[in-house]
Amino acid sequence: MTRAWLADLAGAGLTTGPLFRPIDRHGRIAARAHPAAGRGRRERLPPQTVNLIVKRAAAAAGLYHAEAYTAHGLRAGGATSAAKAGAPMSAITRHGRWADGSPVVAGYIRQADKWNDNPLHGIGL
């Protein structure tokens, strides 16, 4: 689905900039060169709109507590999954668009399993 959206953006001449953009009732995708899509002059969706989309998708998927899902939680989940898979912190930082060397990225990585994720687990202490 993401690839199809990227192809649609490219077809509209949009190969850089925000991924999530307003679309007006005529199907026009917002861009700096064509800010008519949506109301105002936004080229990206507001955070509240992205959160609403995430919540609706979670509800449509039948996820437990769908109302608790947020775009921010998806960012933390991506960083957490990458860390658990062994990705280097520098790659997680770059992919999540955090500043190089930023300590903030560490706060996004959640401890999913407090027992198995414990660094002292299994060493006999």
N, C-alpha and C positions, 0 to 999 in steps of 0.2 A: 504494500500500500504506500509506503514511504517513497519507493522508487517511482511509482506512478505519479505521486504528487510532485516529486522533483522534476519529472518529465514535463508535467503541466506547467510548472514554474519556468522551466527552460523554454518551453514553447511560447511563453509570454515574455521571453527575453530577460527573465530573472534568474541569474546564475550565482548571485551573491546576495547577502543580506538575510533577513529573518526567514525562518522556515514557516512559522505560523503567521499568516497574513489575512486581513479581512477580505471578504469577497462580497461584492454588492449583489443586489437582486438581479442584475443583468449578467452575472457570472464574471465580472471583471475583478481581477486580483489586484490588490493595492500595491503600489510601487511609488517611489519618489517621483518618477516621471509622470505617473498617472494616479494621483492621490484621490481620485473621485470615488474609489471603491469604499464602501462603508461611510460612516459619518465622520466628519472632521478630516484631518490630514495625517492619519496614522498609517504607517506602512507595516506595523506589526500588531498582532492581537494583544489587547490588554491582559495582564496576568489573571484578572478575575474571569475573563472569558475562557482562557486556557484551563483554569481550574474547573469551570462549569463543564467543559468538554470532557475532562478526565473523569469527573464524577458521573456524568451521564454514560460514558463508556463503561465504567465500573459497574453501574447499575444494570446496563444492558447485558453485561457479561454474567450477571447474577452473583457478583462478588459480595461476600459478607461485609457489612458495614461500608457499603459503596460510598456513602456520603463522607467518609473519612479520607478517601483518596484525594491527593492533591498533586499538582504539577511539581511542587517542591519535593514531595515524597518520591516521585519518580526519579528525580535527580539524585536523591539520597540512595534510592534503591539501585540505580545504575552504578554509582560509585561503590556501594557495598558489594554488589555482585562481581564487579571487576576486581575488587580487592580479594574477595574469597576465591576467585579463579586464579589468583597469583599475578595479576597485572601489576607492573611497577607503578609506584606512586606518581612518577613523572608522566606516565602515559594517562593515568586517571586524571591528573591535573590538566593536562593538555586537552584531553577529550571533553572534560567538563567545563573547559574555558575558565579555569581558575588561573590566577597569576602564577608564574613559575616560582616555586619555593614557598607558596602561600600555605600557612598552617591551617587555613579555613577548610581545605578539602578533607582533612582528617576528621573534622566534626561531622561531615556528611556520611562517613563510613560507620554504619551501625553494627553493633554486636548482635548478630542474629541468634546465636545459641550461646548463652553465657557459660555453659559447661564445656562444650567442645571448642569454643573459641578462646577459652582460657589458656594463656601461654604456659601455665604450670600444669595443665591437665596431662596426665600420662607420664610424668617424669618421676613419680613416686614421692611427691612431697605431701 
